[in-house]
Amino acid sequence: MSRPMGDSHKRFLQTLMSNGIISSIQAKALHRHCCETHGAHYSADRLDEFIDVINANLQPMFMYIRKGMSEEDGVQYYALVNTAETDITRMSSDYADNELELFRKTMDLIVDSENGAASSTDVLNCADSLQTKKMKKKETELVLNKFVQDKWLNEKQGVYTLSTRCIIEMEQYMRLIYQDLIKVCHVCHNVAIQSQICENPTCGIQMHLPCVAIYFKGRSDPLCPACNQFWAHEIPEISQSQSGRSQSQSSPAALAPTPSTSSTRRSRRS
């Protein structure tokens, strides 16, 4: 029988549900805050055990707190995943049918792209071919902004990518729908959407950019870890977030308040 959740666990879970996703730095700060607020025993190195208690109690409800990595900077995040739903229908309570269809089409563009991204122009063009109900340009832009605000998509200079939350929560859906188009990172073994790919045609392994940075750190002659051929891509720098120096948004106050409780890839279709 699983250990019951205390008030500290419940507060942690409520805060995670309110925010959708939190970074590992935020999770560590929140863990301490919840334990100290409710007088529970706190140990900085026992966050995983703390979350295990929550997950054991969530299992009968087909829910699970899952850990994943940002493909952009390598930061670790935690998100609440519904393991019983493998479709985008989990978003149906927040979006209209044509908005969900737009999200599916945007995901199609991103997954099938050469660089794990889709331009705003391509996404806006999708709105003209929606089967449920077509959208005007302004309406489409507003919906896309909502996807970004709700942390399902990232947007930078008119280019959209799948957010960390989306990849963590939608991993089962993507594996089911896209199958052979979905690859995993050779280093961390998680789904790789934005990645570099070995140019050896008989190899073709993929690695996230943050994983590339860590794997090849300090190596003057980078070789593919699978086929030992030269890695013909620019090696990115390790970000401050990866090196652990970034402490932004580490305070629980940066999270939504809760009530007290008792770059370069070959085309995926090539």
Secondary structure, 3 states (H helix, E strand, C coil): CCCCCCHHHHHHHHHHHHHCEEEHHHHHHHHHHHHHHCCCCCCHHHHHHHHHHHHHHHHHHCEEEEEEECCCCCCEEEEEEECCCCCHHHHCCCCCHHHHHHHHHHHHHHHCCCCCCEEHHHHHHHHHHCCCCCCCHHHHHHHHHHHHHCCCEEEECCEEEECHHHHHHHHHHHHHHHHHHCEEECCCCCEECCEEECCCCCCCCEEEHHHHHHHCCCCCCCECCCCCCECCCCCCCCCHHHHCCCCCCCCHHHCCCCCCCCCCCCCCCC
